[in-house]
């Protein structure tokens, strides 16, 4: 009888690192997770450094712990792959040793973004047309910052990769990147799915630092002896190229063909639509476009800032009573809050949360966090109605982003795959269907990013033919929510009012009366 075999996914998120073991049928066997913190560098405003030394110890701990929890032999793990927060970068010297690294929303390069826009007229628009990225979170301004402020480090730089690539490099000894993750650097071609080093030289950055590009699912070799001794992995385990968290998460949701759509409801919400790789990004630079993990496809992406984090803040700041009730009843506090929110009328008495704006990639900033249109009637304005208004608002902003993607891509949307922590909410899933007017499908595996990375590992070692067939085999559906057309009419009207209110709230930021929740570097 054949010994059962396994695949490992390593998921480097913004707030934590996870090692997840799956069997070859896609069933999760074990998970080990550790939180990590990206600290602001002393005297460097808006910086978010990535501590590769400390974080590598967390990676190896999670790997070893997941093997222990699974109670399996490490040699039965056929292959592993990694996925990570995008935009975060790691720089190496000629020996392959890490020199410097930043996490995804590091915004230290504010001056460099302004410098590029002011001194290279039209270059951001030119680069965006090819890469689908603006300068705000791209690699070029950060590299320019390093050149200007840490010249002794910059001179040693011989290679660059993304954070998921760094994990694979530590395990295999091979520094490489893939289109879906490397593409978010902005030094990349959507259509060619490769680096464009000339972009770097145009702005004074050396060009010879970009490593080989491997498609997702390409075998990179095996776990090295050093990595084996550090992590407990077997040197018989293949290391396979992974990709960006959103794109691999899409694969884990079965969103692998043209026209398919996903809304990923995590700390940030992403709305992604699969389009052909040669589709030109919109002229107004309102939407981000990234290479997908499936060759021949890109993803048009809208982003809603902090939707999940805002909900966590609301829970912790205002809902101590619900926490106690949930503990007494043995249920999740969000389940308790949703039960109360179901009693609130559709539209939440027109309470308007002002947090994330719809995506305006070229000039991206947000109003000050607030609730407006509140009532002093406690039966109308209370924790339940405010909680529901937050769920409705996340869906409203998602629908605006999807409408903007439809305009330039001309893709017809029929249904949405909804995943991430938010999709566990029965009310939130129904609200998303009602607001958008599309059927909302919930996959059995809602935390799909790790499954996507496991799929990549399986492709690399021959378990699956490719990511498309892996998705068709492994992704199963748990529930489908159909939209209520009467509710949609209410939300359509509320959406118009909210957009007008948001413009007014932004004007207060512009006048220096309130403080933006977040703004992109260079604004």
N, C-alpha and C positions, 0 to 999 in steps of 0.2 A: 504493500500500500504506500502511495506517495506521501511524503511529508508535506503538510500544509505550508504554503509560501505566503510571503507578505510584502507589502510596499510601504515605504515611509515618506511622509510629507513633513517638511520643516517650514513653518509659516512665521515669518518675521514681520509682525504687524507694528503699527505705530506704538502701541502700549504694551505689547507682550511678545514673547517668543514661544512657539508651541512645536512640539514634535508629536506627530499623530501617525499611528500605525493602522493600516487597513489590510484586510485580506484581499485576494485578487478578484473577489466579487464586489468589492466596494464597501464592505461592512467595516465600520470602525471598531478596532480591537482595543486600543488604548490611546490615551493622550496625556501629555505632561506639559504644563504651562508655567511660565515664570514672567512676572511683570518686569519691564525695564523702563528706565527713565532717561530721557535725553535732556541734558542740562545746558543751560545758557552759559556760553563761555564768558569768563570774567572780562568785563569791559568791552564786550562785543554785543551790542544791542540786537535783539531779535534773532540771536543765534540759537541753534539746536544741534549741539555736537553729538556724534554717535561714538560711544565709548567701546571701540572694537575689542579691547583687551578684556574688560569686565564682561561685555556682552558675549564674547566667545565662550567664556566659562559657563554662562547661562545656557547657551546653545548645547554645549556638550552635556551639561547636567540634564537638560530635558530629553536629549537623545537617550542617555543611559537610563533615565527614569522611565521613559516610555517602554523601553525593552523589558525592564524589570516588571512593570505593571502588566504588560502583555503576557509575561511568563512564557517567553519563547526563546529559542536559540537565535542569537544575532545572525548566524550564518543562514537562517531561513528568510532573512530579508533580502529579496532578490535585487531591489534597486531603491534608490531614494532620489527625491528632487526637492527643490526649495522654491518658495514664493516669498515676495516681500512687498512692503510699502514701496511705492514707486517714488521717483525723484531723489531719494536718498542715495548718496554716492560715497564710494571708498576709493582712495588714491593709494598707489603702491610705488615702491622704488624698483630699481632694475632687478633686484633679487626676489621680488614678489612680496616684500614685507610691507604691511600697512604703514602709511605715513599720516593720514588725515582722513576724517570721515564726518559727514553730516547726515542727520535724519531728514525726513521728507519735507516738512514745512519750515526748515531753516530759512530765515528771511534776512540774513545779515547783509546780503549784497544789494542793499537798497541804492547806494550811490552808484554802483556799477551798472545796475539796470538803467538808471537815469543817464549815466554816461553813454551807454550804448545807444539809447534812443535819441539823445541829443547830438551825438557825434557821427552816427551812421544812419543818416536819414533814410527811412523806408526799409531798413534791414530786418527789423522785427517782422514786418509784414511779409517780406520776401522769404525769410526763414520759416515763418508759420505756414506759408503756402506749401512748402515742401515737407515740413515736419509735423504740422498740426499742433505745435506748442508755441507758447509765448515765452518771454524771458523770465517771467515772474518766479517760477520755481525750477528753471532750467539749470543746466550744468555750467554754461558759459559765464554768466555773471559770478557764480561762486568761484570758478577757476580764476577769473579776473581779480576777485577779492583776494584770493590766496596769493596771486602774483604781486598784488599791491601791498599786502599786509604781512605775509609770511613768505618772503622771497626765498629764504633758506630751505623751506619745505618744497616750494614750487619747483625749484631747480632740480630736486631729486625725483620729481614725478616721472614715472616711466609708463604707468598704465592706470586706467580708470575702470571701475565697474559699478554696478548697482549693488544694493545690500544683499539681495538674494543670491546674486552671483558671487559675492564675497564668501557666503557660507559654503557654496559649492567649491570655490577655490580652496578654502581651508580643508575641505574633505578630500578633494581630488588632486590638488596641486596645479590645476589648470585655471587660468584667468580667462574668462570669456563672458559674453553677454548674449541675450536673445532680443529679438525685435520688440516684444511687448514691454519689457522693462527698460531696455536701452533706449527705446524710442521716446520715453518720457524725459530723457536728458535734453531733448531739443536739437541734438547734433546728429540728426538722423533723417532718412528719407522714408516716407510712408510707402511709396510705390516700389522702391528698390529693396526695402527692408534691410538697410545697411547704414553704417555710419557715413556722414558727409564731413570728413576732416577739414575740407576747405572752409566750412563755417567757422571752425576754430581759428584758422590762420587769418581769416578776414578781420578778426577782432583782436589779433595779437596773442593768441594762445597756440602753443606748440601742437602740431597735428599728429605726431607719432605715438600718441598715448592711447589710442582706441584699439581694444583687443578684437579678436576674432568674434564674429557673430554666428551663433549656432541656433538653428530653429528649435523650438520647444520639443522635447522628447528625444533629442540627440544625446547619445551616450558620450560622456566625457572621460571615461575610464573607471577606475575602481577606487574605493576608499584607501588612502595611503596608510602605511604602518603607523606613522605619527598620529594621524587622525583616529586610527583604530584604538590606539592606546589611550587617547584622551577621551574618547566618546563611548567605547565599548562596542562600536560597530565592527563588523567583519570585513576583512580585506577582500572578501568574495562578493561584497555588495557593490553593484554598479552605481556610479554617480551620474545623474542625468540632468541635462539642462532644463531649468524651470522657467518661470516668467513672472510678470507683474500680478499683484494680488487680485485686482479687479478682472483682468483678462482670464487668468486661470480660474478665478471664482466663477466666471461666466461659463467656462467649459464644464466646471463641476455642476452647473445648473442646466446643462444641455443646450446652452446658447452658443451654437457653433456654426450656424448657417446664416446666410444673408437674410436680413430683415427681422431676425429674432431680437427680442428685447428683454432686458433684465433691469430690475431695480434692486440694488443691494443696500439693505437698510442696516448699516452699522453705525459707528461713531459719526462718520460722514455718510451721506447717502449718495450713491452714484446711480445715474440713469444711463444705460448703455444700449446702443443700437448697432447691430452689425451691418457694415456697408462694405462695398468692394474697395480694395486697396488703392485703386486709381481715382476714387472719388475725391474731388478737390474740397478742402475745408471751406467753410463759409467766408465770404469776403469781409464780413464785419468782425471776424475773429471772436465771435461770441461763444463758440463751443470748442471744446478740446477734441482732437482726433488722435487716437493712438493705434499702433499696429496691434492686431489681435494675436492670440497664440496659434490661430489657424492660418496657415499660409494662404494668401490671396484675399484676406479680409482685414479691414480696420474696424475700429469701434469709435463711433461718435459718442462723446461722453459729456453729460451734464453732471455737475457736482453741487450738492446742497451741504453747506457747512454745518457741522456740529449737531445735526438732528438728534442723533443718539445721545450725544454728550449733554445737550440741553435737557432731554428727558431725564437723564440721570441726575442733573442738577436740580430739576424740579422735584424729583422724588426725594432727594436728600435734604433739600432746603425746606420743603413744605409738607411732606407726607409721613411724618413720624407716626401719626395715628394709623394710617394704612399699613405701615410696616409692622406695627404691633398686632393689628387684626390679621394680617397675612401670616405672621409667625404663629399665632394662636390656632389658625385654621390649617396650617401646614401647606400654604400655597405661596406662589411667587407674588411679590408686592405689585408687579405690573398687572398680573391677572386680577388682583383685587381692584386696582385703579380702573382697569378696562370695564369691569363689571359695573362700577359706579358710573363710568362715562357713557355706557350704553343707555342709561336713563336720561341723558341730556339730549335735547332735540338736535337734529342735523343742522350744522352751522354754528353750534355752540353759542347761540345768542349773538352771533357776529363779533365775538371776541377775536381780536387780530394779534397773534404773536408776531413780533418784529425781531427776527433773528437773521437767518440766512436769506440773502436776496437770490433770485434766479441767477443763473450763471451768465456773467458778462466778462468773458475770459480776457478781453483786451484791456478792460479797465475795471478791475475786480476789487470791490470793497463793499463793506456792509454797514448798515445803520447801527446805532446803539441798541443793545438788547433791551426789549421792552414788551409789555402787553398794552394794547390800546383798545378803546371802546369797552372798557370795563363798566360794570354796574355796581352801585353800592347796595343793591338788593342781594343778600346772601343766598337766596334761593336761585338766583340767576348766575351770580359770579361766585364760584367756589372752586375747590380743588378739582372736583369732577369735571366741571365745564372748562376750566383752564387746561386740564390734562387732555380732554378731547380736542380742544382747539389746537394744541400742539400736534396731535396726530393728524388732524385735518390740514394743518399748515404744511407739514412735511409732504403730504400727498399733493397739495396745491402747487408747491414749488417744483416737485417732480414733474407734474403735468405740464407746467410752463416750459421746463427744460426739454421734455419730449416733443412738445409742439415746435419748439425752435429747431430741433434736430430734423423733424419731418420736413420743415420748410426747405432746407438746403439739400437734404439727401434724397428727397422724394420717395422715401421708403414708406410703405403703408403698414401701419401697426395694427395687428389683430389681437394680440394678447401680450401680457407681461408675466415674466417669471419673477417672483418676489422672494427674496432670501435674506439671510442675516438675522440678527436678533429681533428686529422689528417684525419680521414675518411670523413670529410665534404668536403675535397678538391677533386674535380672531377679529376684533373690532378694527384694528389698524388695516388688516388685509382687505376687509370689506370697504373701508373708507377709500383705500387706494383704487379699488374697482369703481366705486361710485364717482370719485373725482375725475378719473381719467376716461371713464366710459368703456374701458377694456376689461376683458376677462383677466383675472389674476390667478396664476397657477402657483401653488406652494409645493416645492419638492420635498420628498421625504427627508433628505439631508439638507438642512437649511444652512449649515455652516459649510459652504461649498468650496471655499478657497483651498482648504487642505485636500479635499477630494480631487480638485483639479490638479494639484501638484502630484498626488498619488497616480492620477491618470498619466501624467507626463512620465513619471518613473516607470509605469507599466509599459508605455510605448517604447521607452528606451531599452527595456530588457526583453521586448517581444511578447509580452502578455497581451497587449492590444495592438491592432494594426496601426491605428492613428487616433488622434484625439476625438475626431468625429464619431468613429465607431465605438470608442470607449464611452463617450457620452450617451450614445444611443443604447448601449448595453446596461450602463450603471444607473442612469438617472431615472427615478420613478417618482410618481406624483402622489401627494398626500391629500390635496384638496384643491378645488377650483371655486373661486368666488365670481359670480356674475354681477354686473353693475345694475344698480337701481336707477332707472332713467329719471324718476322724479327727484331723487336726491341729487343727481347730476345737475339739474336745473338750478337748485339752490347753491350748489358749489360753484357753478359757472358765474353766477352773480357775485358771490363772495370773492371769487378770484379777481374779478375786475376791480372791486373796491380795495382789495388788499394791495394790488399793484399800484394803484393811485396813492394809497396811504404810504407805501414803502418809498415812493419817490419823494414825498414830503418829509419823511423821516431822514432820508439821505441828505436832504437840503440842510437839515440841522447839523449834520456832520460837516458839510461843506462850509457852513458859517461858523464853525468852531464852538457851537453851543453844546453838542453832545460828542461822545467819543466812539469811533467806529469799533465794532466788535472785532474786525480783522480787515486788513487791507494788504494788497499785494505789494511787494517791494517795487520801488520806483515811482509810486503814485504821489 
